[in-house]
Amino acid sequence: MPIDPKILKLQRVGPLVKATFGHADPDIETLEALGIEAPVPVDLIGFLDTGAANTLIKYGTATGLGIIPCDRKQIRGIEMTYITAIGYYGHLTFAGSVIVPCVAFEALPRNHPCDALIGRDVLQHAIWTYNGPSGEFELSIRRTRVPMYEIPE
């Protein structure tokens, strides 16, 4: 019996969502008070990663927005080596309106296939159901359903 391509796609690619990453609200208010327009948040394709304690973004994402670093820590990277990563306080926005404040660490190489690994620091605010037999997952944050990202064929 052939396997549904939808199931294979989720198994091969994993759970992906669209999000944006940008300045946190207090930063936006400060910039506006200074007469400076806040940069437009960056669009991301994020991989939901329950194995990651922290949310990771590609190098240059936060610095490109002018976000000031707020943390530094040793993180075991995707290549299983420890790296010193710089954290940036900002917000991830899902489904255009669900905002989750987080410290995102620039630790993903620019050639990584995803723009972000959404870690447990963000997923702790979500209900996530992964339905392998149907090839679907559902992510709800603060009672708002976040749609799956479908990779264009």
DODO-709559 format. One record per atom (N, C-alpha, C, O): x, y, z; residue number from 0; residue in three letters. Coordinates in steps of 0.2 Angstrom, whole numbers, plus 5000, padded with zeros to 4 digits. Example, Ala and Ser with C-alpha at 12.3 -4.5 7.8 and 13.67 -1.06 7.14 Angstrom:
BEGIN
     xx     yy     zz     n   res
   5066   4972   5039     0   ALA
   5062   4978   5039     0   ALA
   5066   4984   5039     0   ALA
   5071   4983   5042     0   ALA
   5064   4989   5035     1   SER
   5068   4995   5036     1   SER
   5064   5000   5039     1   SER
   5067   5006   5040     1   SER
# end
This chain:
BEGIN
     xx     yy     zz     n   res
   5004   4994   5000     0   MET
   5000   5000   5000     0   MET
   5004   5006   5000     0   MET
   5009   5007   5004     0   MET
   5003   5011   4995     1   PRO
   5008   5017   4995     1   PRO
   5006   5021   5001     1   PRO
   5001   5022   5004     1   PRO
   5012   5025   5003     2   ILE
   5011   5030   5009     2   ILE
   5009   5036   5006     2   ILE
   5012   5039   5001     2   ILE
   5005   5040   5009     3   ASP
   5002   5046   5008     3   ASP
   5008   5051   5007     3   ASP
   5012   5052   5012     3   ASP
   5009   5055   5002     4   PRO
   5015   5060   5001     4   PRO
   5015   5065   5007     4   PRO
   5020   5067   5008     4   PRO
   5009   5067   5009     5   LYS
   5009   5072   5015     5   LYS
   5012   5069   5021     5   LYS
   5016   5073   5024     5   LYS
   5011   5062   5022     6   ILE
   5015   5059   5028     6   ILE
   5022   5059   5027     6   ILE
   5026   5061   5031     6   ILE
   5024   5057   5021     7   LEU
   5032   5057   5019     7   LEU
   5035   5064   5020     7   LEU
   5040   5065   5022     7   LEU
   5031   5069   5018     8   LYS
   5034   5076   5018     8   LYS
   5035   5079   5025     8   LYS
   5040   5082   5026     8   LYS
   5030   5077   5029     9   LEU
   5031   5079   5036     9   LEU
   5036   5076   5039     9   LEU
   5040   5079   5043     9   LEU
   5037   5069   5038    10   GLN
   5042   5065   5041    10   GLN
   5049   5068   5038    10   GLN
   5054   5068   5042    10   GLN
   5050   5069   5032    11   ARG
   5056   5071   5029    11   ARG
   5058   5079   5031    11   ARG
   5064   5080   5032    11   ARG
   5053   5083   5031    12   VAL
   5055   5090   5032    12   VAL
   5054   5092   5039    12   VAL
   5058   5096   5041    12   VAL
   5049   5090   5042    13   GLY
   5047   5091   5049    13   GLY
   5042   5097   5050    13   GLY
   5040   5099   5045    13   GLY
   5040   5099   5056    14   PRO
   5035   5104   5057    14   PRO
   5038   5111   5056    14   PRO
   5042   5113   5060    14   PRO
   5035   5114   5051    15   LEU
   5038   5121   5049    15   LEU
   5032   5126   5050    15   LEU
   5026   5124   5049    15   LEU
   5033   5132   5053    16   VAL
   5028   5137   5053    16   VAL
   5031   5144   5051    16   VAL
   5037   5145   5051    16   VAL
   5027   5148   5048    17   LYS
   5029   5155   5047    17   LYS
   5029   5159   5053    17   LYS
   5024   5158   5057    17   LYS
   5033   5164   5054    18   ALA
   5033   5168   5059    18   ALA
   5037   5174   5057    18   ALA
   5040   5175   5052    18   ALA
   5037   5179   5061    19   THR
   5041   5185   5060    19   THR
   5045   5186   5067    19   THR
   5043   5185   5072    19   THR
   5051   5189   5066    20   PHE
   5055   5191   5072    20   PHE
   5057   5198   5072    20   PHE
   5059   5201   5067    20   PHE
   5055   5202   5077    21   GLY
   5057   5209   5077    21   GLY
   5058   5212   5084    21   GLY
   5058   5208   5089    21   GLY
   5058   5218   5085    22   HIS
   5060   5222   5091    22   HIS
   5054   5220   5096    22   HIS
   5048   5219   5094    22   HIS
   5056   5220   5102    23   ALA
   5051   5219   5108    23   ALA
   5047   5226   5108    23   ALA
   5050   5231   5107    23   ALA
   5041   5226   5111    24   ASP
   5037   5232   5112    24   ASP
   5041   5237   5115    24   ASP
   5040   5243   5113    24   ASP
   5044   5236   5121    25   PRO
   5047   5242   5124    25   PRO
   5052   5245   5120    25   PRO
   5053   5251   5120    25   PRO
   5056   5241   5116    26   ASP
   5061   5244   5111    26   ASP
   5057   5249   5106    26   ASP
   5060   5254   5104    26   ASP
   5052   5246   5103    27   ILE
   5048   5250   5098    27   ILE
   5046   5257   5101    27   ILE
   5046   5262   5098    27   ILE
   5043   5257   5107    28   GLU
   5041   5263   5111    28   GLU
   5047   5268   5111    28   GLU
   5046   5274   5110    28   GLU
   5053   5265   5113    29   THR
   5059   5269   5114    29   THR
   5061   5272   5108    29   THR
   5062   5278   5107    29   THR
   5061   5268   5102    30   LEU
   5063   5271   5096    30   LEU
   5058   5276   5093    30   LEU
   5060   5281   5091    30   LEU
   5052   5275   5094    31   GLU
   5047   5280   5092    31   GLU
   5047   5286   5096    31   GLU
   5046   5292   5093    31   GLU
   5049   5286   5103    32   ALA
   5050   5292   5107    32   ALA
   5056   5296   5104    32   ALA
   5056   5302   5105    32   ALA
   5061   5293   5101    33   LEU
   5066   5296   5099    33   LEU
   5065   5298   5092    33   LEU
   5070   5301   5089    33   LEU
   5060   5297   5089    34   GLY
   5058   5299   5082    34   GLY
   5061   5294   5077    34   GLY
   5062   5296   5071    34   GLY
   5063   5288   5079    35   ILE
   5066   5283   5074    35   ILE
   5061   5278   5073    35   ILE
   5058   5275   5077    35   ILE
   5060   5277   5066    36   GLU
   5055   5271   5064    36   GLU
   5058   5265   5066    36   GLU
   5064   5263   5064    36   GLU
   5055   5260   5069    37   ALA
   5057   5253   5071    37   ALA
   5058   5249   5064    37   ALA
   5053   5250   5060    37   ALA
   5063   5245   5063    38   PRO
   5063   5241   5057    38   PRO
   5058   5236   5057    38   PRO
   5055   5234   5062    38   PRO
   5056   5235   5051    39   VAL
   5050   5230   5050    39   VAL
   5053   5223   5052    39   VAL
   5059   5221   5050    39   VAL
   5049   5219   5055    40   PRO
   5051   5212   5057    40   PRO
   5053   5208   5051    40   PRO
   5050   5209   5046    40   PRO
   5057   5203   5053    41   VAL
   5060   5199   5047    41   VAL
   5055   5193   5047    41   VAL
   5053   5190   5052    41   VAL
   5053   5191   5041    42   ASP
   5049   5185   5040    42   ASP
   5054   5179   5041    42   ASP
   5060   5178   5038    42   ASP
   5051   5173   5044    43   LEU
   5055   5167   5045    43   LEU
   5051   5161   5044    43   LEU
   5045   5161   5044    43   LEU
   5055   5156   5042    44   ILE
   5052   5149   5042    44   ILE
   5055   5146   5048    44   ILE
   5061   5145   5048    44   ILE
   5051   5144   5053    45   GLY
   5054   5141   5059    45   GLY
   5052   5133   5059    45   GLY
   5047   5131   5058    45   GLY
   5057   5130   5062    46   PHE
   5056   5123   5063    46   PHE
   5055   5122   5070    46   PHE
   5059   5124   5075    46   PHE
   5049   5118   5072    47   LEU
   5047   5117   5079    47   LEU
   5052   5112   5082    47   LEU
   5052   5106   5080    47   LEU
   5056   5114   5087    48   ASP
   5062   5109   5089    48   ASP
   5061   5108   5096    48   ASP
   5064   5112   5100    48   ASP
   5058   5103   5098    49   THR
   5057   5101   5106    49   THR
   5064   5099   5109    49   THR
   5064   5099   5115    49   THR
   5069   5098   5105    50   GLY
   5076   5096   5107    50   GLY
   5080   5102   5109    50   GLY
   5085   5102   5112    50   GLY
   5077   5108   5107    51   ALA
   5081   5114   5108    51   ALA
   5078   5118   5114    51   ALA
   5072   5119   5114    51   ALA
   5082   5119   5119    52   ALA
   5080   5123   5125    52   ALA
   5078   5130   5123    52   ALA
   5073   5133   5126    52   ALA
   5082   5133   5119    53   ASN
   5081   5140   5117    53   ASN
   5080   5141   5109    53   ASN
   5081   5136   5106    53   ASN
   5077   5146   5108    54   THR
   5075   5148   5101    54   THR
   5082   5151   5098    54   THR
   5085   5155   5100    54   THR
   5083   5148   5092    55   LEU
   5089   5150   5088    55   LEU
   5087   5153   5081    55   LEU
   5083   5151   5078    55   LEU
   5091   5158   5079    56   ILE
   5090   5161   5073    56   ILE
   5096   5162   5069    56   ILE
   5102   5161   5072    56   ILE
   5096   5163   5063    57   LYS
   5102   5164   5059    57   LYS
   5106   5170   5061    57   LYS
   5104   5175   5063    57   LYS
   5113   5169   5060    58   TYR
   5117   5174   5061    58   TYR
   5115   5180   5057    58   TYR
   5114   5180   5051    58   TYR
   5115   5186   5060    59   GLY
   5114   5192   5057    59   GLY
   5106   5194   5057    59   GLY
   5105   5200   5055    59   GLY
   5102   5190   5059    60   THR
   5095   5192   5059    60   THR
   5093   5197   5064    60   THR
   5090   5202   5062    60   THR
   5095   5197   5070    61   ALA
   5094   5202   5075    61   ALA
   5098   5208   5074    61   ALA
   5096   5214   5075    61   ALA
   5105   5207   5073    62   THR
   5109   5212   5072    62   THR
   5107   5217   5066    62   THR
   5108   5223   5066    62   THR
   5104   5213   5061    63   GLY
   5102   5217   5055    63   GLY
   5096   5221   5057    63   GLY
   5095   5226   5053    63   GLY
   5092   5220   5062    64   LEU
   5087   5224   5064    64   LEU
   5089   5229   5069    64   LEU
   5085   5234   5071    64   LEU
   5095   5229   5071    65   GLY
   5098   5234   5076    65   GLY
   5096   5232   5083    65   GLY
   5096   5237   5087    65   GLY
   5094   5226   5084    66   ILE
   5092   5224   5091    66   ILE
   5099   5223   5095    66   ILE
   5103   5220   5093    66   ILE
   5098   5226   5101    67   ILE
   5104   5226   5106    67   ILE
   5105   5220   5109    67   ILE
   5099   5217   5112    67   ILE
   5111   5216   5110    68   PRO
   5111   5210   5113    68   PRO
   5109   5211   5121    68   PRO
   5110   5216   5124    68   PRO
   5107   5205   5123    69   CYS
   5105   5205   5131    69   CYS
   5107   5199   5134    69   CYS
   5106   5199   5141    69   CYS
   5110   5195   5131    70   ASP
   5112   5188   5134    70   ASP
   5118   5185   5130    70   ASP
   5119   5186   5124    70   ASP
   5122   5181   5134    71   ARG
   5127   5177   5131    71   ARG
   5127   5171   5134    71   ARG
   5128   5171   5140    71   ARG
   5128   5165   5131    72   LYS
   5128   5159   5134    72   LYS
   5131   5154   5129    72   LYS
   5132   5154   5123    72   LYS
   5134   5148   5132    73   GLN
   5136   5143   5129    73   GLN
   5131   5138   5127    73   GLN
   5126   5136   5131    73   GLN
   5130   5137   5120    74   ILE
   5125   5133   5118    74   ILE
   5128   5127   5114    74   ILE
   5132   5128   5110    74   ILE
   5125   5121   5115    75   ARG
   5127   5116   5111    75   ARG
   5124   5116   5104    75   ARG
   5118   5116   5103    75   ARG
   5128   5118   5099    76   GLY
   5125   5119   5092    76   GLY
   5123   5113   5089    76   GLY
   5123   5107   5091    76   GLY
   5120   5114   5083    77   ILE
   5117   5109   5078    77   ILE
   5123   5104   5076    77   ILE
   5121   5098   5074    77   ILE
   5129   5106   5077    78   GLU
   5135   5101   5075    78   GLU
   5137   5098   5081    78   GLU
   5143   5095   5081    78   GLU
   5134   5098   5087    79   MET
   5135   5095   5093    79   MET
   5142   5098   5096    79   MET
   5145   5094   5100    79   MET
   5144   5104   5095    80   THR
   5149   5107   5098    80   THR
   5147   5113   5101    80   THR
   5141   5116   5100    80   THR
   5150   5115   5107    81   TYR
   5148   5121   5110    81   TYR
   5150   5128   5107    81   TYR
   5156   5128   5105    81   TYR
   5146   5132   5107    82   ILE
   5147   5139   5104    82   ILE
   5145   5144   5109    82   ILE
   5140   5143   5113    82   ILE
   5148   5150   5109    83   THR
   5146   5156   5113    83   THR
   5141   5159   5108    83   THR
   5143   5162   5103    83   THR
   5135   5160   5110    84   ALA
   5129   5163   5106    84   ALA
   5127   5169   5110    84   ALA
   5127   5170   5116    84   ALA
   5125   5174   5106    85   ILE
   5123   5180   5108    85   ILE
   5115   5180   5108    85   ILE
   5112   5179   5103    85   ILE
   5112   5182   5113    86   GLY
   5105   5182   5113    86   GLY
   5102   5189   5113    86   GLY
   5105   5194   5115    86   GLY
   5096   5190   5109    87   TYR
   5093   5196   5108    87   TYR
   5086   5196   5110    87   TYR
   5082   5191   5108    87   TYR
   5083   5201   5114    88   TYR
   5077   5201   5116    88   TYR
   5072   5204   5111    88   TYR
   5073   5209   5109    88   TYR
   5067   5200   5109    89   GLY
   5063   5202   5104    89   GLY
   5056   5199   5104    89   GLY
   5055   5196   5109    89   GLY
   5052   5198   5099    90   HIS
   5046   5195   5099    90   HIS
   5045   5191   5092    90   HIS
   5047   5193   5087    90   HIS
   5043   5185   5093    91   LEU
   5041   5181   5087    91   LEU
   5033   5182   5087    91   LEU
   5030   5182   5092    91   LEU
   5031   5183   5081    92   THR
   5024   5184   5079    92   THR
   5022   5178   5075    92   THR
   5025   5177   5069    92   THR
   5017   5174   5077    93   PHE
   5014   5169   5073    93   PHE
   5007   5171   5071    93   PHE
   5003   5174   5074    93   PHE
   5005   5168   5065    94   ALA
   4998   5169   5062    94   ALA
   4996   5176   5062    94   ALA
   4990   5178   5062    94   ALA
   5001   5181   5061    95   GLY
   5000   5188   5060    95   GLY
   4998   5192   5066    95   GLY
   4998   5198   5066    95   GLY
   4997   5188   5072    96   SER
   4994   5192   5078    96   SER
   4996   5189   5085    96   SER
   4996   5192   5090    96   SER
   4999   5183   5085    97   VAL
   5001   5180   5091    97   VAL
   5008   5181   5093    97   VAL
   5012   5179   5089    97   VAL
   5009   5186   5098    98   ILE
   5016   5188   5099    98   ILE
   5018   5184   5105    98   ILE
   5015   5184   5111    98   ILE
   5024   5181   5105    99   VAL
   5028   5178   5110    99   VAL
   5034   5181   5111    99   VAL
   5039   5181   5107    99   VAL
   5035   5185   5117   100   PRO
   5042   5188   5118   100   PRO
   5047   5182   5120   100   PRO
   5045   5177   5122   100   PRO
   5053   5183   5117   101   CYS
   5058   5178   5118   101   CYS
   5065   5181   5118   101   CYS
   5066   5187   5115   101   CYS
   5070   5177   5120   102   VAL
   5077   5179   5119   102   VAL
   5079   5174   5113   102   VAL
   5080   5168   5115   102   VAL
   5081   5176   5107   103   ALA
   5083   5172   5102   103   ALA
   5090   5173   5101   103   ALA
   5093   5178   5101   103   ALA
   5094   5167   5101   104   PHE
   5101   5167   5100   104   PHE
   5103   5166   5093   104   PHE
   5101   5162   5089   104   PHE
   5107   5171   5091   105   GLU
   5110   5170   5084   105   GLU
   5115   5164   5084   105   GLU
   5121   5165   5086   105   GLU
   5113   5159   5082   106   ALA
   5118   5153   5082   106   ALA
   5117   5148   5076   106   ALA
   5120   5143   5075   106   ALA
   5113   5150   5071   107   LEU
   5112   5146   5065   107   LEU
   5116   5149   5059   107   LEU
   5116   5155   5058   107   LEU
   5120   5144   5056   108   PRO
   5123   5147   5050   108   PRO
   5119   5149   5045   108   PRO
   5113   5147   5044   108   PRO
   5121   5154   5041   109   ARG
   5117   5157   5036   109   ARG
   5114   5152   5031   109   ARG
   5109   5154   5027   109   ARG
   5118   5147   5030   110   ASN
   5116   5142   5025   110   ASN
   5111   5136   5028   110   ASN
   5110   5132   5024   110   ASN
   5109   5137   5034   111   HIS
   5104   5132   5037   111   HIS
   5098   5133   5033   111   HIS
   5096   5138   5031   111   HIS
   5095   5127   5032   112   PRO
   5088   5127   5028   112   PRO
   5082   5131   5031   112   PRO
   5078   5133   5028   112   PRO
   5083   5131   5038   113   CYS
   5077   5135   5041   113   CYS
   5080   5142   5044   113   CYS
   5086   5142   5045   113   CYS
   5076   5147   5045   114   ASP
   5078   5153   5047   114   ASP
   5078   5153   5055   114   ASP
   5082   5157   5058   114   ASP
   5075   5148   5058   115   ALA
   5074   5148   5065   115   ALA
   5073   5141   5068   115   ALA
   5069   5137   5064   115   ALA
   5075   5139   5073   116   LEU
   5073   5133   5077   116   LEU
   5069   5136   5083   116   LEU
   5072   5139   5087   116   LEU
   5063   5135   5083   117   ILE
   5059   5137   5088   117   ILE
   5059   5132   5094   117   ILE
   5057   5126   5094   117   ILE
   5062   5134   5100   118   GLY
   5064   5130   5105   118   GLY
   5058   5130   5111   118   GLY
   5053   5133   5110   118   GLY
   5060   5126   5116   119   ARG
   5055   5125   5121   119   ARG
   5054   5132   5125   119   ARG
   5048   5132   5128   119   ARG
   5058   5137   5125   120   ASP
   5057   5143   5128   120   ASP
   5050   5146   5125   120   ASP
   5047   5150   5128   120   ASP
   5049   5145   5119   121   VAL
   5043   5148   5115   121   VAL
   5037   5142   5115   121   VAL
   5032   5144   5117   121   VAL
   5039   5136   5114   122   LEU
   5034   5131   5114   122   LEU
   5031   5130   5121   122   LEU
   5025   5127   5121   122   LEU
   5034   5132   5126   123   GLN
   5031   5131   5133   123   GLN
   5024   5135   5133   123   GLN
   5020   5134   5137   123   GLN
   5023   5140   5128   124   HIS
   5017   5144   5128   124   HIS
   5012   5140   5123   124   HIS
   5006   5143   5122   124   HIS
   5013   5135   5121   125   ALA
   5009   5132   5115   125   ALA
   5006   5125   5117   125   ALA
   5009   5121   5122   125   ALA
   5001   5123   5114   126   ILE
   4999   5116   5113   126   ILE
   5000   5114   5106   126   ILE
   4998   5117   5101   126   ILE
   5004   5108   5106   127   TRP
   5007   5106   5100   127   TRP
   5005   5099   5099   127   TRP
   5006   5094   5103   127   TRP
   5001   5097   5094   128   THR
   4999   5090   5092   128   THR
   5002   5088   5086   128   THR
   5001   5091   5081   128   THR
   5006   5083   5086   129   TYR
   5010   5080   5080   129   TYR
   5006   5074   5078   129   TYR
   5006   5069   5082   129   TYR
   5003   5074   5073   130   ASN
   4999   5068   5070   130   ASN
   5003   5064   5064   130   ASN
   5001   5066   5059   130   ASN
   5007   5060   5066   131   GLY
   5011   5057   5061   131   GLY
   5007   5053   5056   131   GLY
   5008   5054   5050   131   GLY
   5002   5049   5058   132   PRO
   4998   5045   5053   132   PRO
   4995   5049   5048   132   PRO
   4994   5047   5042   132   PRO
   4993   5055   5050   133   SER
   4989   5060   5045   133   SER
   4994   5064   5041   133   SER
   4992   5068   5037   133   SER
   5000   5065   5044   134   GLY
   5005   5069   5041   134   GLY
   5003   5077   5042   134   GLY
   5005   5081   5038   134   GLY
   5001   5078   5048   135   GLU
   4999   5085   5050   135   GLU
   5001   5086   5057   135   GLU
   5002   5081   5061   135   GLU
   5001   5092   5059   136   PHE
   5002   5094   5066   136   PHE
   4998   5100   5067   136   PHE
   4996   5104   5062   136   PHE
   4997   5102   5073   137   GLU
   4993   5108   5075   137   GLU
   4996   5111   5081   137   GLU
   4998   5108   5086   137   GLU
   4998   5118   5080   138   LEU
   5001   5122   5085   138   LEU
   4996   5127   5087   138   LEU
   4994   5131   5082   138   LEU
   4994   5128   5093   139   SER
   4990   5133   5096   139   SER
   4994   5137   5101   139   SER
   4996   5134   5106   139   SER
   4994   5143   5100   140   ILE
   4997   5148   5105   140   ILE
   4992   5153   5107   140   ILE
   4989   5156   5103   140   ILE
   4990   5153   5114   141   ARG
   4985   5157   5117   141   ARG
   4979   5156   5113   141   ARG
   4976   5161   5111   141   ARG
   4977   5150   5112   142   ARG
   4970   5149   5108   142   ARG
   4970   5151   5101   142   ARG
   4964   5151   5098   142   ARG
   4975   5152   5098   143   THR
   4975   5154   5091   143   THR
   4979   5149   5087   143   THR
   4985   5147   5089   143   THR
   4976   5146   5082   144   ARG
   4979   5140   5078   144   ARG
   4984   5143   5073   144   ARG
   4982   5148   5070   144   ARG
   4990   5141   5073   145   VAL
   4995   5143   5069   145   VAL
   4996   5138   5063   145   VAL
   4997   5132   5064   145   VAL
   4995   5140   5057   146   PRO
   4994   5136   5051   146   PRO
   5001   5132   5050   146   PRO
   5007   5136   5051   146   PRO
   5001   5126   5047   147   MET
   5007   5123   5045   147   MET
   5010   5127   5039   147   MET
   5006   5130   5035   147   MET
   5016   5127   5038   148   TYR
   5019   5130   5033   148   TYR
   5020   5124   5028   148   TYR
   5024   5119   5029   148   TYR
   5018   5125   5022   149   GLU
   5019   5120   5016   149   GLU
   5024   5122   5012   149   GLU
   5024   5128   5009   149   GLU
   5029   5118   5011   150   ILE
   5035   5120   5006   150   ILE
   5032   5119   4999   150   ILE
   5029   5114   4997   150   ILE
   5033   5125   4995   151   PRO
   5031   5124   4988   151   PRO
   5034   5119   4984   151   PRO
   5040   5117   4985   151   PRO
   5030   5116   4980   152   GLU
   5033   5110   4976   152   GLU
   5037   5112   4971   152   GLU
   5040   5108   4967   152   GLU
# end
